[in-house]
Amino acid sequence: LGVEDLLQKHALVEADIGIQAERVRGVNASAQKFATDGEGYKPCDPQVTETAWATC
């Protein structure tokens, strides 16, 4: 491969990484509401789940 080919390949790889980084930032932003304390989703106590299944 020539230098020009390697530079082009490098630019394409950088572009792919940039697209993946945008996707990761989007997923992180969506998941952040589950990671913060306060309002929103709160996991259930495992004992509550076991009790509910036992009564079914």
BELRA-V683136 format. One line per field, one symbol per residue. ss: DSSP state (2 for helix, 1 for strand, 0 for the rest). phi: phi as a letter, one per 30 degrees, with the letter a starting at -180 (. if undefined). burial: 1 if it has 24 or more other C-alpha atoms within 12 Angstrom, else 0. A space follows every 10 residues. Layout:
BEGIN
ss: ???
phi: ???
burial: ???
END
This chain:
BEGIN
ss: 0022222222 2222222222 2222222222 2222200000 0000022222 222200
phi: .ddddddddd dddddddddd dddddddddd deddccdjdj dbdddedddd dddddd
burial: 0000000000 0000000000 0000000000 0000000000 0000000000 000000
END
